[in-house]
Amino acid sequence: MKSDPSALVNARLAPDMYTLAQQVQLACDQARDATARLTGQNPPQFENSEKTLDDLKTRIAKTIEYVNSARESAFEGAETREITIPILETT
């Protein structure tokens, strides 16, 4: 029996949950955006186009690479830096 490679990526643990792909995308976005905001940078943008587990692994690796690239000195003053979080409006 051959399985559909996208089945797990599009799977949900419960009907009202995001898919695995969306869960990974959001987790990566949180880490990336927090790092950028705390270092006073604009976060790099990643497309939400992952279709396979390998695509998700690549996104995780890019996120880790970005977070690890932030120099410790870039966080200096973060405790007093004004942080704004844009809220996306849905209609």
Steps between C-alpha positions, in 0.01 A plus 500: 500500500645833395415809703441852374809708592289811559255322733705558816586860405128575462390294801325647803492347848151642548255657255544850646881494491735629234668248273851378585638733231323800653615404850864484385467825304357684801764363738777607261339841452484556877870419548605705196283801586599505868868494407453780248296719733735458794801589284328797336489343154231423245442126484572318175186378332448133423232381259248259645532253213624184672342185358723222633675404821832588334362847423405541868844381610657759267284776650599394853868498398470852346335624818769350723769648276339846528458481878858378544631778274391770744804622692463516875587868493200567274271421795656771717233752596216268397341539843433868426447475124147582386354195334193518281318197375286561194154350518367362175143594437269242354184583318 
